[in-house]
Amino acid sequence: MSEEIDVRRVSAASYGAMAAAFADLCRRAEAPNLHMAPAAIAAALSGPVRRADEIVILCAEGGAGELVGVWAFGKRRSLHTGFTTMLQAPLVPLYEVSSAPVLDRQVAAPAALALLRFLAGAADLPKLLRLPLLPVEGASFAALAAACAETGSRLHRFDSWERPMAMPRPGEDAERYLRRALGQSYKKRLQQHRMLERAGTLQLGRHRRSDAVTALDDFLALEAAGWKGTNGTALARLPADAAYFREVIGRFAEADMARIDLLRLDGKPVAAGVLLDFAGQAHFLKIAYDETLARLSPGRGLAIEMLRHDFAGDGSFRLDSGAGDRVDASAYPWGERQAMANAIIAIGPAGSSLPRLAARGRLLLRQWRDRKGGTAR
């Protein structure tokens, strides 16, 4: 493929017609960030964004017209940006997702460079990027970092954490993987899982397309029955958020890029996972479980059964937990970790003092709250 790459800015409406091209790009990408998909843009417009002129979609194309890169942003100006207008990724709010562009692995470096050069030369676009959920390792990040160096841009990191992942090694099966991932806790966790299996007939159901839309009701019911329902933060208790979440899942399910995994005990749902899923890579959005069975850990049981189901295929898959920086990574039976950071990119000579000050202020406030909470305990 030629490294002559052109970048064009497309409207939200025209991007909707590029679903097939985006899906093809995801198959060629190291990490297909589905939060850049046409379905995500459409859902955002129907929910919290609503204004098409707040969305910036950049599409990089190779010499043959093949899509080799996509990066979608929303224009933001708030306390979080230091009251400076910035481009922020991703558009889908409320959930721990990813800010990274989708890049063809074969031309990741020139595609990333072309995207930054386009932003640098666009007179009507901000020269500051806010990327609160940026993976900071792997070929895609290396390509982005190299593009920053080439364009004289600066990449500033503020928070760093590790996100649990499942990325099996060649030749592993479910048993070998769980032994490696769980380490010293393997025996205890598997004993607990066998107790769950002995409690009744345990069955994992994987729901896609229209079945995923139907299964979403089981997830919402499980979430509402737990502590989130009690304190009023469950989606079922928040009509506007629930409607938006249904919109997100409905649009991704229509494109066959979403699934809902339900773990049933004697036919009753006891745990549910909502995931974006395509080209062998899945990304958790939310999980819920029956809290009356907490001693049997049905949430971890769901994760174990999901692994077994995936290994029953060809064993080649990648699962991103989507966990934020305050989630205990040991709660997951997944052995790999993805380094993450809250980042700001200042393109070229652009100043970023106010956004960086705001980012540092938020970090210090969170650290103070954590220390205060620790003292209180």
C-alpha positions in Angstrom: 0.0 0.0 0.0 1.3 3.4 -0.9 2.2 5.7 2.0 0.7 8.7 0.2 -2.1 9.4 2.6 -4.8 12.1 2.3 -7.0 13.3 5.1 -10.4 14.7 4.7 -13.0 16.0 7.1 -16.4 14.5 6.7 -19.8 15.4 8.1 -21.6 13.3 10.6 -24.3 12.6 8.0 -21.9 11.4 5.3 -19.9 9.4 7.9 -23.0 7.2 8.4 -22.6 5.9 4.9 -19.0 4.7 5.7 -20.0 1.9 8.0 -18.6 -0.8 5.7 -15.3 1.0 5.2 -14.9 1.5 8.9 -15.6 -2.2 9.6 -13.0 -3.1 7.0 -10.5 -0.7 8.7 -11.1 -2.4 12.0 -10.1 -5.7 10.6 -6.8 -4.2 9.6 -6.2 -2.3 12.9 -4.1 -3.2 15.9 -7.0 -2.0 18.2 -10.3 -1.3 16.5 -11.7 1.5 18.7 -15.4 1.0 18.1 -16.1 4.3 19.8 -15.0 6.0 16.6 -17.6 4.0 14.6 -20.4 5.6 12.6 -22.8 4.0 15.1 -21.2 5.9 17.9 -21.5 9.2 16.1 -25.1 8.6 15.3 -25.8 7.7 19.0 -24.0 10.7 20.2 -26.1 13.0 17.9 -29.3 11.5 19.3 -28.1 11.9 22.8 -25.8 14.3 24.7 -24.2 16.0 21.7 -27.1 16.8 19.4 -25.3 19.4 17.3 -23.5 18.1 14.2 -21.2 21.1 14.1 -19.7 20.1 17.4 -18.4 16.9 15.9 -15.1 16.7 13.9 -14.5 13.4 12.0 -11.2 12.9 10.2 -10.7 10.1 7.6 -7.3 9.2 6.3 -7.2 7.4 3.0 -4.4 5.6 1.2 -3.4 6.0 -2.4 -6.0 3.5 -3.6 -8.8 5.3 -1.7 -8.8 2.7 1.1 -9.6 4.0 4.6 -6.5 3.8 6.8 -7.3 6.0 9.7 -10.2 7.5 11.6 -10.3 9.9 14.5 -13.5 11.5 15.8 -13.7 14.4 18.2 -16.2 16.7 19.9 -15.5 20.3 20.5 -15.4 21.1 24.2 -15.0 24.2 26.3 -15.6 23.7 30.1 -13.9 23.7 33.5 -12.3 20.4 32.4 -10.6 22.1 29.5 -9.5 25.1 31.5 -12.3 27.1 29.6 -10.2 26.6 26.5 -11.8 25.2 23.3 -10.4 21.8 22.7 -11.1 18.7 20.6 -12.0 15.8 22.8 -12.2 12.1 22.1 -14.3 10.0 22.4 -17.8 11.1 21.9 -19.6 8.3 23.7 -19.9 9.6 27.4 -20.6 7.9 30.7 -18.4 4.8 30.1 -14.6 4.0 30.3 -13.7 3.8 26.6 -10.8 4.9 24.4 -9.5 8.1 22.9 -7.2 6.6 20.4 -7.6 6.8 16.6 -8.2 3.7 14.6 -5.1 3.1 12.4 -4.4 0.5 9.7 -1.5 -1.5 11.3 0.4 -1.6 8.0 0.6 2.2 7.7 0.0 3.3 11.3 2.9 5.8 11.4 2.1 7.7 8.2 -1.6 7.7 8.9 -1.1 9.2 12.4 1.3 11.8 10.9 -1.2 12.7 8.2 -4.0 13.1 10.8 -1.9 15.5 13.0 -0.7 17.5 10.0 -4.3 18.0 8.9 -5.2 19.3 12.4 -2.2 21.5 12.4 -3.2 23.1 9.0 -6.9 23.4 9.7 -7.4 27.1 10.5 -10.9 26.6 12.0 -10.0 23.8 14.4 -8.5 24.0 17.9 -4.9 22.9 18.2 -5.4 21.2 21.5 -6.6 17.6 21.9 -8.0 16.3 25.1 -7.6 12.5 25.3 -8.8 11.3 28.8 -8.6 7.6 28.0 -5.5 7.0 25.8 -3.7 3.6 25.6 0.0 4.5 25.9 1.7 1.4 24.6 1.6 -0.6 21.4 2.1 0.2 17.8 -0.8 2.7 17.5 0.5 4.8 20.4 4.1 4.6 19.1 2.8 5.9 15.7 1.0 8.8 17.5 4.0 9.6 19.6 6.3 9.6 16.5 3.8 11.9 14.7 3.9 14.3 17.6 7.7 14.5 17.4 7.6 15.0 13.7 5.1 17.9 13.9 6.7 19.5 16.9 3.6 18.7 19.0 3.8 17.9 22.7 2.0 15.0 24.4 1.4 15.6 28.1 0.3 12.8 30.5 -1.5 13.4 33.8 -3.0 10.2 35.2 -1.6 6.7 34.6 -3.2 3.4 35.4 -3.3 -0.2 34.1 -6.5 -1.6 32.6 -7.1 -5.4 32.8 -7.1 -7.2 29.5 -7.3 -10.7 28.1 -4.9 -11.4 25.3 -4.1 -15.1 25.2 -0.8 -16.5 24.2 -0.5 -18.8 21.2 -1.3 -22.4 22.2 -3.1 -21.5 25.4 -6.5 -23.0 26.3 -8.9 -21.8 28.9 -7.4 -23.9 31.8 -3.8 -22.8 31.1 -4.9 -19.2 30.7 -6.8 -19.1 34.0 -3.9 -20.7 35.8 -1.6 -18.0 34.5 -4.0 -15.1 34.9 -5.2 -16.0 38.4 -1.8 -17.1 39.8 -1.9 -17.9 43.5 -5.6 -17.3 43.7 -6.4 -19.8 41.0 -7.4 -22.7 43.3 -9.6 -20.4 45.5 -11.4 -18.8 42.5 -12.0 -22.1 40.7 -13.4 -23.6 44.0 -15.8 -20.7 44.2 -16.8 -21.1 40.6 -17.5 -24.8 41.2 -19.8 -23.8 44.0 -21.7 -21.6 41.6 -21.9 -24.6 39.1 -23.2 -26.9 41.9 -25.9 -24.3 42.8 -27.8 -25.3 39.6 -27.6 -25.5 35.8 -25.2 -22.8 34.7 -25.4 -21.6 31.1 -23.8 -18.7 29.2 -25.9 -17.1 26.5 -24.3 -14.8 23.9 -26.8 -12.4 22.4 -26.2 -10.3 19.2 -28.3 -8.1 16.9 -32.0 -8.0 17.8 -31.4 -10.6 20.6 -28.9 -8.1 22.2 -31.6 -5.4 22.3 -34.0 -7.8 24.0 -31.3 -9.1 26.5 -30.6 -5.5 27.5 -33.7 -5.6 29.6 -32.2 -8.5 31.7 -29.1 -6.4 32.2 -31.0 -3.3 33.3 -33.1 -5.4 35.7 -30.0 -6.9 37.3 -28.4 -3.5 37.7 -31.5 -2.0 39.2 -31.9 -4.8 41.8 -28.5 -4.1 43.3 -26.8 -1.2 45.1 -27.0 1.1 42.1 -30.8 0.8 42.2 -30.8 1.5 45.9 -28.8 4.7 45.5 -30.6 5.8 42.3 -27.6 5.5 39.9 -28.8 2.4 38.0 -29.7 3.2 34.4 -33.3 2.0 34.9 -33.6 4.8 37.5 -32.3 7.4 35.1 -34.7 7.6 32.2 -32.6 9.9 30.0 -29.4 7.9 30.5 -31.3 4.6 29.9 -32.8 5.9 26.7 -29.3 7.0 25.5 -27.8 3.6 26.5 -30.5 1.8 24.6 -29.8 4.0 21.6 -26.1 3.2 21.8 -26.7 -0.6 22.0 -29.4 -0.5 19.4 -27.2 1.1 16.8 -24.2 -1.0 17.5 -26.3 -4.2 17.5 -27.8 -3.2 14.2 -24.2 -3.1 12.8 -23.4 -6.4 14.6 -20.8 -4.7 16.7 -22.4 -5.3 20.1 -23.3 -8.3 22.3 -24.7 -9.0 25.7 -23.5 -12.1 27.5 -26.0 -13.4 30.1 -25.0 -16.0 32.7 -28.1 -17.9 33.8 -28.5 -20.2 36.8 -31.5 -22.6 36.3 -32.7 -20.2 33.6 -32.5 -17.1 35.7 -30.0 -14.3 34.8 -27.4 -13.9 37.5 -24.8 -11.8 35.7 -24.7 -9.8 32.5 -22.1 -8.1 30.5 -22.7 -5.4 27.8 -19.9 -5.3 25.3 -18.9 -3.7 22.0 -17.5 -6.5 19.9 -16.0 -6.8 16.4 -13.2 -8.5 14.5 -12.2 -10.7 17.5 -11.9 -7.8 19.9 -14.4 -7.0 22.6 -14.7 -4.0 24.9 -16.7 -4.1 28.1 -19.1 -1.2 28.7 -21.0 -2.4 31.8 -21.4 -5.4 34.0 -24.1 -6.3 36.6 -24.8 -9.4 38.7 -27.3 -10.8 41.3 -26.0 -9.4 44.6 -27.9 -12.0 46.6 -25.4 -14.5 45.2 -22.3 -12.4 46.0 -20.7 -15.2 48.0 -20.6 -17.2 44.8 -19.2 -14.3 42.8 -21.4 -14.5 39.7 -19.7 -11.5 38.1 -16.3 -13.4 38.1 -18.2 -16.5 37.1 -19.5 -14.6 34.0 -15.9 -13.6 33.1 -14.7 -17.2 33.5 -17.5 -18.6 31.3 -16.9 -15.9 28.7 -13.2 -17.0 28.5 -14.2 -20.6 28.2 -16.6 -19.7 25.4 -14.0 -17.7 23.5 -11.3 -20.4 23.8 -13.8 -22.9 22.4 -13.5 -21.0 19.2 -10.0 -20.5 17.6 -8.5 -19.1 20.8 -7.6 -15.8 19.1 -9.3 -12.9 20.7 -8.7 -9.8 22.8 -10.9 -8.5 25.6 -10.6 -5.0 27.0 -12.2 -4.7 30.5 -12.8 -1.0 30.0 -11.9 -0.6 33.7 -11.1 2.9 35.0 -8.2 4.0 37.1 -10.0 3.3 40.4 -10.9 -0.3 39.6 -9.1 -3.1 41.4 -7.4 -5.0 38.5 -7.3 -8.2 40.7 -11.1 -8.4 40.6 -10.8 -9.7 37.0 -9.6 -13.1 35.9 -7.7 -11.6 33.0 -3.9 -11.7 33.0 -2.7 -8.8 30.8 -2.6 -5.1 31.5 -2.9 -2.1 29.2 -1.1 1.1 30.2 -3.6 4.0 30.1 -3.3 7.8 30.7 -5.2 11.0 30.7 -3.4 13.0 28.0 -3.4 16.4 26.2 -1.7 16.9 22.8 -0.7 20.5 21.9 -0.2 20.5 18.1 2.7 22.5 16.9 3.4 25.7 18.9 -0.1 25.7 20.5 -0.1 26.8 24.1 -1.7 24.4 26.6 -1.1 26.0 30.0 -4.7 26.4 31.0 -5.8 22.9 30.1 -2.8 21.4 31.7 -3.4 23.5 34.9 -7.0 22.2 34.9 -5.8 18.6 34.5 -3.3 18.9 37.3 -5.9 20.6 39.5 -8.3 17.7 39.0 -5.6 15.2 39.7 -4.6 17.0 43.0 -8.3 17.2 44.0 -8.7 13.5 43.5 -5.6 12.7 45.4 -6.8 14.8 48.3 -10.1 13.1 48.3 -8.5 9.7 48.3 -6.3 10.7 51.2 -9.2 12.1 53.1 -11.3 8.9 52.5 -8.4 6.8 53.7 -8.1 8.8 56.9 -11.8 8.5 57.5 -11.6 4.7 57.2 
